[in-house]
């Protein structure tokens, strides 16, 4: 089993991106098209209300596959991938060996049964999803996000961070690549700013941990560019 994550920057804004459907693709277990925020995670564009604005030119796609060969076949020969190439200014893909899962999101459930199995701890990648109740929307977008975003450029070991969404503002997600698993765990659990942001959400939603899903990966291969560079290759 292997995961893949793709960032496509289209020439023109798209309300519904090419490739949102996953029907009849060989070896594909799960597929999701996801909107991104206006600017990169490391320097986000935040409105006066503290809401990350959607970037309708850039879309992300996450897949779970039976094998690496299925990903290669999709990118080389599918009509979806051809539409991406023909309509975009940039396309970046990363191949992901799953190492851990947590939560009830369907994208995580498609990876059930994975284990570390001796995979390297560096680099490390994560996709996360939070199912926000309505009572926590204000705490998330008016408090937690505006306070945490300005500190991200100085986070130790963060190589790439992309804010993505399933349902806008109700299901915030992230895809990130870290220099090592230790760097990712240090950000998540030790010291500011992330634990403080989680604490603010817990004041409105006691079961916030049960609403959180994540999957961990070893990112081992990438192709193309995002914002002019290949984030994984540039750190080799």
C-alpha positions, -999 to +999 in steps of 0.1 A: +000+000+000+012+035-008-002+070-005+003+099-028-002+137-025-004+161-054-004+199-056-016+214-089-014+251-096-039+258-124-036+287-149-071+299-140-092+296-109-114+265-107-144+261-084-143+223-091-109+211-100-102+185-127-096+151-111-121+154-083-136+120-092-118+087-085-141+063-104-125+035-124-089+041-116-069+009-112-055+002-078-071+032-061-086+027-026-093+063-017-093+097-034-100+132-023-097+166-039-090+193-014-089+231-015-058+250-004-054+284+013-044+316-005-007+314+002+018+289+016+015+276+051+048+293+060+035+328+052-003+325+051-026+352+038-050+359+066-080+383+062-090+408+088-114+382+103-085+358+107-099+334+081-075+317+056-088+325+022-092+298-004-068+296-034-090+286-063-060+283-086-042+257-064-058+223-055-045+193-036-053+157-042-047+128-018-049+091-028-044+057-013-032+030-037-026-007-038+010-002-050+035+024-063+030+010-098-007+021-096+004+057-089+029+057-117+003+044-141-022+070-131+003+099-135+017+086-168-015+077-186-048+088-170-070+115-184-071+132-150-033+136-149-032+148-185-058+175-177-036+185-147-005+189-169-023+207-197-041+232-175-014+239-149+017+260-144+031+237-117+025+201-106+042+184-077+037+148-065+051+129-036+049+092-029+042+081+007+048+049+026+023+048+055+036+044+091+007+053+114-030+061+115-054+077+140-091+086+138-122+080+118-117+100+086-122+077+055-088+086+042-072+073+074-095+042+074-082+033+040-048+029+056-059+007+084-034-020+094-002-001+085+028-002+108+062+015+110+079-018+098+114-004+101+108+026+078+132+056+082+122+083+107+135+110+084+120+127+066+084+124+079+051+135+065+016+139+079-019+145+067-043+157+094-081+165+095-102+180+123-140+177+123-150+210+139-184+214+156-201+247+149-194+259+184-156+256+178-155+274+145-149+308+161-122+295+184-104+279+155-104+307+129-105+338+151-081+326+178-061+295+172-051+300+135-042+337+137-020+331+167-002+300+154+003+310+118+029+339+123+051+315+143+053+288+117+083+301+097+105+296+128+093+260+136+123+237+137+124+211+110+093+220+090+101+216+054+067+220+038+033+229+052+001+232+032-033+242+047-061+223+030-098+218+037-124+192+031-156+211+039-146+248+040-139+259+076-156+229+092-130+203+082-096+220+083-067+198+072-029+201+068-003+183+048+033+187+061+067+173+056+093+174+084+130+169+085+124+141+110+097+124+130+112+139+162+108+174+148+071+167+140+064+153+175+082+182+191+060+207+174+028+188+181+034+180+218+063+200+233+062+237+238+043+265+220+026+273+197+006+241+188-003+228+222-016+262+232-038+263+201-052+229+210-059+241+245-080+270+231-101+246+211-106+223+242-123+252+260-151+250+235-150+213+226-140+188+253-139+159+228-117+176+203-092+147+204-119+123+192-126+146+163-090+145+151-077+122+124-041+118+111-019+096+091+019+095+092+042+086+063+077+082+051+079+104+020+104+086-002+100+100-037+088+132-054+085+147-088+078+182-102+078+215-083+057+236-059+065+274-057+094+268-079+112+240-060+108+203-052+105+205-014+117+169-008+146+169-032+158+203-020+165+188+014+184+157+003 
